[in-house]
Amino acid sequence: MLGVLLSIVAGAAMSLQGVFNARLGEKIGLLESNMFVQGTAFVLSLAAMFVAGNGNLAALGQTNRLYWLGGALGLVITLTVMVGMQSLGPTVAVSVILIAQLLVAAVIDALGLFGVEQTAFVWTKYLGMALMIGGVLVFKLQL
């Protein structure tokens, strides 16, 4: 249940962040906004680590270097969400983002990539994806 609640909080926070970042980017510039957002996240993460961290940062060198791309992906995510929000509006942008996330996550699950336990991608999942894509198209209809 905690996972569901935290996922709801994450979804709400991502939608708010996308809108806030897009508005900030309109005023100060896309890359400047991204620097501010990522810089703020870095400072807060650093403070949280010093206050409550109990991991082993020294073990970073023992991890798969591919996973280090998570930081670079943060840059890609922030920039593309800002542009998507500005050009599509929050609802459509979040819908398209969600569909893309589900498709990529489904491929990761189905192929068991990156150490994830492999799970079958059955026809009901294809149907769910098709319904979501159809929902975005219906939502965008101008009658």
Secondary structure, 3 states (H helix, E strand, C coil): CHHHHHHHHHHHHHHHHHHHHHHHHHHHCHHHHHHHHHHHHHHHHHHHHHHHCCCCHHHHHHCCHHHHHHHHHHHHHHHHHHHHHHHHCHHHHHHHHHHHHHHHHHHHHHHCHHHCCCCCCCHHHHHHHHHHHHHHHHHHCCC
